[in-house]
Amino acid sequence: MNHYETVFILNPVLSDEQIKETVKKYEEFLISKGAEMVSKENWGLKKLAYAIQHKKSGFYHLFEFKAPGEAIEPLELAFRRDERMMRYLTVKLDKHAAAWAEKRRKRIQEKA
C-alpha cells in the first residue's frame, strides 16, 4: 500500500449539507477500494488565485490515506465526472513527505 495525499476543491455554491455528503461519498469510495484513511482536513472556503469555472472561491479538503495503486485511477475518474468538483490533485508521498505530513498533523492537533 502506498501513502497518498489528495487535495480537492468543491464548488462554493454548495450548502454545508452537500459538502459533507460529497466528502463522505469520496471517503467511503476510498475505503471500498481498500484504502486506510490516515487523516482528513477541512480547510474551509478559500479565495482562488484565479477564477475556475467563473468562481473566485472554493471549499478545500485534504485526504491523507494509504491505498493500493489501483485505487487512484477510479477515484480520479469519479472526481472528473462529479460536477461539484472544481479541481483535485493526488500525490504519492515518499518517506520524507510522509514524515512532514505527520509533523504537520501533530502541529495542528497541538493548536486545537
Secondary structure, 3 states (H helix, E strand, C coil): CEEEEEEEEECCCCCHHHHHHHHHHHHHHHHHCCCEEEEEEEEEEEEEEEEECCEEEEEEEEEEEEECHHHHHHHHHHHHHCCCEEEEEEEECCHHHHHHHHHHHHHHHHHC
